[in-house]
Amino acid sequence: MVAPATGTEFAAVVNPLAGPVPSVEVPTAEILAFHRRLPGYEPTPLLSVPALAERLEVGSLLVKAESSRFGLPAFKMLGASWAVYKTLRERLGSDLEPWHDVDELAERLSALRPFTLVAATDGNHGRAVARMARLVGLGARIFVPAGTSDARIAGIVAEGAEVIVVPGNYDAAVARSAEDEGPRAAVISDTSWPGYRDVPRWVSEGYSTMFTEIDDALAAAGRRQPDTVVVPIGVGALAAAAVEHARRHGGRGALVGVEPTDAACATASALSGDLVTLEGEQRSIMVGLNCGTPSPIAWPLVSRGLAGFLTIGDEWARRAVRELAAVGIEAGETGAAALGGLDALRDRGAADALECLFGPTADVLVLVTEGASDLAAWRRILGVEVVGATATEAP
């Protein structure tokens, strides 16, 4: 069991389960076409940050910055929207096509009303589900664990959702949300459990648009796929999407996952050889990663497709927030976690099997998954307002 974080803990673990990954077919072109019909779609930037690359002693550092996606401060709308669409299509029992904009989609869903979308969240996923519900004229009920910040709750409420605080941790909120599944309500979760697999699989599929955008930006810049990709884990839905993307590219690029020290459920599961549920509550400031159990449906990809794991205390996330702000990239504590892991690796050192993935000629991609979703917390970390403009569009 990983000890609770005091701030600067760090561990690097080579994945003992790494190996060939299962083949998963994802309709990436269909998903991208779906996202393009939602209001406010545009690709998020892929940024080259030479100053950080030099400090971290890597050949180049690219940042996929998900600080604003569909007007929300995180990448989560990609997965939530696709999962909602697929779920509602199944509930109607008919194809929703053709539709050209979200107003037409809402009209096609009129036969379902009244209908409620339900989710558990630490903030961003639930807000994305609530946004999608509002767009298509449905209700939303979102369960959050005790201790969720007022700012994150307010963001969900602003989308018109009912918010219910559940005693306990994220896993407790997930369990409570599952109870609301019914004829007039559908649970949209990014993690799976026995008998509930399709929706979290669709959530992970939705994240493929992020990787399609990365491919397009790299091709436009005449750049190859990165040597190493650093991805935050959480329940594993995004990490699974990253593994599937790497498989489609013939395994090009090693994947390294990052977790908070006291929420390192994927690391613990890999070391044990099977899924592990952590005891107690997870209270890292990297709230979107405060998960006690990996998603069973994501685990076959995550457990085989990651080269290793970096576990970090909260101070590494704070440091990464400040470093990203200094080069003009807004990142919240969860969003900065991947860079925090790379920071810790360079500062503390690690097993050669992981260090070799970040050599002086390596092209490294870091996924920054969240902007300042809790603005007050972000400003407290910075201490002062920081404005920078030294990050540039790749190349």
C-alpha positions in Angstrom: 0.0 0.0 0.0 1.4 3.4 -1.0 1.7 5.8 2.0 -0.4 9.0 2.1 1.3 11.9 0.4 3.0 14.7 2.4 3.9 16.6 -0.8 7.2 15.5 -2.4 6.9 11.8 -2.5 7.9 10.1 -5.8 8.2 6.6 -7.1 8.9 5.3 -10.6 7.7 1.7 -11.3 8.4 -0.3 -14.4 5.2 -2.1 -15.3 5.6 -5.8 -14.7 2.5 -6.6 -16.8 3.6 -4.7 -20.0 3.1 -6.7 -23.2 1.0 -7.0 -26.3 -2.4 -5.2 -25.9 -5.8 -6.4 -27.0 -7.1 -5.2 -30.3 -9.9 -2.7 -30.0 -11.8 -1.2 -32.9 -12.7 2.5 -32.4 -14.7 4.4 -35.1 -12.4 7.4 -34.9 -13.7 9.1 -38.1 -17.3 8.8 -36.9 -16.5 10.1 -33.5 -14.6 13.1 -34.9 -17.5 13.9 -37.2 -19.9 13.8 -34.2 -17.7 16.2 -32.2 -17.5 18.6 -35.1 -21.3 19.0 -35.0 -21.3 20.1 -31.3 -21.3 23.8 -30.6 -17.9 25.3 -30.0 -15.8 22.4 -31.4 -12.3 23.3 -32.4 -9.0 21.4 -32.0 -7.1 22.2 -28.8 -3.5 23.4 -29.3 -0.5 21.2 -29.5 2.3 23.4 -28.2 6.1 23.1 -28.3 7.8 24.3 -25.2 11.5 24.5 -25.8 12.3 26.1 -22.4 10.8 23.2 -20.5 12.4 20.7 -22.8 15.8 22.2 -22.1 15.3 22.2 -18.3 14.0 18.6 -18.4 16.9 17.5 -20.7 14.7 16.0 -23.4 15.0 16.6 -27.2 11.6 18.3 -27.4 8.5 18.7 -25.3 5.1 19.0 -26.7 2.0 19.8 -24.6 -1.5 18.9 -25.7 -3.3 21.7 -23.8 -6.9 20.8 -22.9 -7.4 24.0 -20.8 -10.6 24.8 -22.8 -12.6 22.3 -24.6 -16.1 23.2 -25.8 -15.9 26.1 -23.4 -15.3 23.9 -20.5 -12.0 23.7 -18.6 -11.1 20.1 -19.3 -11.0 17.4 -22.0 -13.9 15.4 -20.4 -16.6 16.6 -22.9 -15.0 14.5 -25.6 -15.8 11.3 -23.8 -19.0 12.4 -22.0 -20.7 13.6 -25.2 -20.0 10.5 -27.2 -21.1 8.2 -24.4 -24.3 10.2 -24.0 -25.0 10.1 -27.7 -24.5 6.3 -27.9 -26.6 5.7 -24.8 -29.5 7.8 -26.0 -29.4 6.2 -29.4 -29.7 2.8 -27.7 -32.5 3.9 -25.4 -34.5 5.1 -28.4 -33.8 1.9 -30.3 -33.3 3.8 -33.5 -30.7 5.7 -35.4 -30.6 9.4 -34.7 -29.2 10.4 -38.1 -29.4 12.6 -40.0 -28.9 15.7 -37.8 -26.7 18.7 -38.5 -26.6 20.6 -35.3 -27.5 20.1 -31.6 -30.9 21.6 -32.0 -31.9 19.0 -34.5 -30.4 16.3 -32.2 -32.5 17.6 -29.3 -35.6 17.4 -31.4 -34.9 13.8 -32.4 -34.6 13.0 -28.6 -38.0 14.5 -27.7 -39.7 11.1 -27.4 -37.4 10.3 -24.4 -38.4 13.2 -22.3 -38.6 13.4 -19.3 -35.2 11.8 -19.0 -32.2 12.4 -16.7 -28.5 11.8 -17.2 -26.7 10.7 -14.0 -23.0 10.7 -13.2 -20.5 10.5 -10.4 -17.6 13.0 -10.6 -14.8 14.9 -8.9 -15.8 17.8 -11.1 -15.0 17.8 -14.8 -16.7 14.6 -16.0 -20.0 15.5 -14.2 -19.9 19.0 -15.5 -19.5 17.6 -19.1 -22.4 15.2 -18.6 -24.5 18.1 -17.3 -23.5 20.3 -20.3 -24.5 17.6 -22.7 -27.8 17.1 -20.9 -28.5 20.9 -21.2 -27.6 20.9 -24.9 -30.2 18.2 -25.8 -32.9 19.3 -23.3 -32.5 16.6 -20.7 -32.1 16.7 -16.9 -28.9 15.9 -15.0 -28.2 14.6 -11.6 -24.5 14.6 -10.5 -23.1 12.9 -7.4 -19.9 14.2 -5.9 -17.7 12.9 -3.1 -17.5 14.8 0.2 -14.8 17.5 0.1 -15.5 18.5 -3.5 -14.7 22.2 -3.8 -17.4 24.8 -4.0 -16.1 26.0 -7.3 -16.4 22.6 -8.9 -19.9 22.1 -7.6 -20.8 25.6 -8.8 -19.6 24.8 -12.2 -21.9 21.8 -12.4 -24.9 23.7 -11.0 -24.3 26.4 -13.6 -25.1 23.7 -16.3 -28.5 23.3 -14.8 -27.8 20.0 -12.9 -28.8 18.8 -9.5 -25.7 18.1 -7.4 -25.8 15.6 -4.5 -22.8 15.3 -2.1 -22.1 11.7 -1.1 -20.3 10.9 2.2 -17.0 9.2 1.4 -14.7 9.1 -1.6 -15.1 8.9 -5.4 -15.9 5.2 -5.4 -18.7 5.9 -3.0 -20.1 8.5 -5.4 -19.9 6.0 -8.2 -21.8 3.4 -6.2 -24.5 5.8 -5.3 -24.9 7.0 -8.9 -25.4 3.4 -10.1 -28.5 3.2 -8.0 -30.3 5.8 -10.2 -30.2 3.8 -13.4 -33.8 3.2 -14.6 -36.4 3.7 -17.4 -36.2 7.4 -17.2 -32.5 7.8 -16.2 -29.2 6.6 -17.6 -25.9 6.6 -15.7 -23.0 8.0 -17.8 -19.9 6.8 -15.9 -16.2 6.7 -17.0 -15.6 3.6 -14.9 -17.1 0.1 -15.2 -18.5 -2.5 -12.9 -20.1 -6.0 -13.4 -22.9 -5.6 -15.8 -22.0 -2.1 -16.8 -19.4 -1.9 -19.5 -20.6 -0.2 -22.7 -20.9 3.3 -21.4 -17.4 3.6 -20.0 -16.1 2.0 -23.2 -17.8 4.8 -25.2 -16.4 7.4 -22.9 -12.9 6.1 -23.6 -13.7 6.0 -27.4 -14.7 9.6 -27.3 -11.2 10.6 -26.2 -9.9 9.4 -29.5 -10.6 12.8 -31.0 -7.8 14.2 -28.9 -5.4 11.8 -30.4 -6.7 12.4 -33.9 -6.0 16.1 -33.4 -2.5 15.3 -32.3 -1.9 13.2 -35.4 -3.2 15.9 -37.6 -1.0 18.6 -35.9 2.1 16.4 -36.1 1.5 15.7 -39.8 0.9 19.4 -40.5 4.2 20.2 -38.8 6.1 17.4 -40.5 6.9 15.7 -37.2 6.9 12.0 -36.3 5.0 10.4 -33.5 6.6 11.2 -30.1 9.0 8.7 -28.4 7.2 9.0 -25.1 3.7 10.1 -24.0 3.0 11.0 -20.4 -0.7 10.6 -19.4 -2.6 11.0 -16.1 -4.4 7.8 -15.2 -7.4 8.2 -12.8 -9.7 5.2 -13.5 -7.9 4.7 -16.7 -10.3 5.8 -19.5 -7.9 8.3 -21.0 -4.9 6.0 -20.6 -6.8 3.3 -22.3 -7.5 5.6 -25.2 -3.8 6.5 -25.4 -2.9 2.8 -25.5 -5.4 2.1 -28.3 -4.0 5.1 -30.2 -0.4 3.8 -29.8 -1.6 0.3 -31.0 -3.0 1.8 -34.2 0.5 3.3 -34.8 2.2 0.0 -34.4 3.2 0.6 -30.8 5.2 3.7 -31.8 6.0 5.6 -28.6 6.2 4.4 -25.0 3.4 5.4 -22.6 4.0 6.3 -19.0 1.1 6.9 -16.5 1.1 9.4 -13.6 -1.0 9.0 -10.4 -1.1 10.8 -7.0 0.8 8.9 -4.3 -2.3 8.2 -2.2 -4.5 7.4 -5.3 -2.1 5.1 -7.1 -4.6 2.3 -7.7 -3.2 1.4 -11.2 0.3 1.1 -9.8 -0.8 -1.0 -6.9 -2.9 -3.2 -9.3 0.1 -3.7 -11.6 2.4 -4.7 -8.8 -0.2 -7.1 -7.4 -1.0 -8.6 -10.8 -4.7 -8.0 -10.4 -7.2 -5.1 -9.8 -6.7 -3.5 -6.4 -9.0 -1.2 -4.5 -7.2 1.2 -2.2 -8.3 1.6 1.4 -9.5 4.9 2.9 -10.1 8.2 1.1 -8.0 9.8 -1.6 -7.4 13.4 -0.9 -4.8 14.7 -3.4 -5.2 18.1 -4.8 -5.1 16.3 -8.2 -8.8 15.7 -7.6 -9.6 14.3 -11.0 -7.2 11.4 -10.3 -8.5 10.6 -6.8 -9.7 7.2 -7.8 -9.4 4.1 -5.6 -10.1 1.4 -8.2 -9.1 1.2 -11.9 -11.9 0.7 -14.3 -12.1 -3.0 -15.1 -12.9 -2.4 -18.8 -9.9 -0.1 -19.2 -7.6 -2.3 -17.2 -6.7 -4.8 -20.0 -5.4 -2.0 -22.1 -3.8 0.1 -19.3 -2.2 -2.9 -17.6 -0.5 -4.1 -20.8 0.0 -0.9 -22.7 1.9 1.3 -20.2 5.6 1.0 -19.9 5.6 2.3 -16.3 4.0 4.4 -13.6 5.1 7.6 -11.9 3.5 8.4 -8.5 3.8 11.9 -7.1 2.9 13.9 -4.1 1.0 17.2 -4.4 4.0 19.5 -4.4 5.0 18.1 -7.8 1.6 19.1 -9.2 1.9 22.6 -7.7 5.3 23.0 -9.2 4.0 21.9 -12.6 1.1 24.3 -12.4 3.6 27.2 -11.9 5.9 26.0 -14.6 3.1 25.7 -17.2 1.7 29.1 -16.2 5.2 30.6 -16.7 5.1 29.5 -20.4 1.6 30.7 -21.0 -0.3 27.4 -20.4 -3.2 27.4 -17.9 -3.3 24.0 -16.1 -5.1 23.0 -12.9 -3.7 20.6 -10.4 -5.0 17.5 -12.2 -4.1 18.9 -15.6 -0.5 19.5 -14.6 0.0 16.0 -13.1 1.7 14.5 -16.2 4.3 17.3 -16.2 4.6 16.9 -12.4 5.6 13.3 -12.9 8.2 14.2 -15.5 9.5 16.9 -13.1 9.9 14.4 -10.3 11.6 11.8 -12.5 14.2 14.3 -13.6 14.7 15.6 -10.0 14.8 12.3 -8.2 15.9 9.8 -10.8 14.4 6.4 -11.5 15.1 3.0 -12.8 17.1 3.0 -16.0 14.2 1.2 -17.7 12.1 4.4 -17.3 14.8 7.0 -17.5 15.8 5.8 -21.0 12.4 6.9 -22.3 13.3 10.5 -21.5 16.7 10.9 -23.0 18.3 14.0 -24.5 17.1 13.1 -28.0 13.6 12.0 -27.0 10.5 13.7 -28.3 8.1 13.8 -25.3 4.4 14.5 -25.3 2.6 15.6 -22.1 -1.2 15.6 -21.9 -2.4 18.5 -19.9 -6.0 17.5 -19.3 -7.5 20.4 -17.3 -7.3 24.2 -17.1 -8.1 26.2 -14.0 -11.4 24.5 -13.1 -11.0 25.9 -9.6 -9.8 29.4 -10.2 -9.2 30.3 -6.6 -7.1 27.2 -6.0 -5.1 27.9 -9.2 -4.3 31.4 -8.1 -3.3 30.3 -4.6 -0.7 27.9 -6.2 0.6 30.7 -8.4 0.7 33.2 -5.6 0.4 36.0 -8.1 -1.1 36.4 -11.5 1.2 34.9 -14.1 1.1 35.9 -17.8 3.4 34.2 -20.2 3.6 33.8 -24.0 6.7 31.6 -24.6 4.7 28.5 -25.6 4.3 28.3 -29.4 2.2 26.2 -31.8 4.2 23.1 -32.9 6.7 23.1 -34.4 
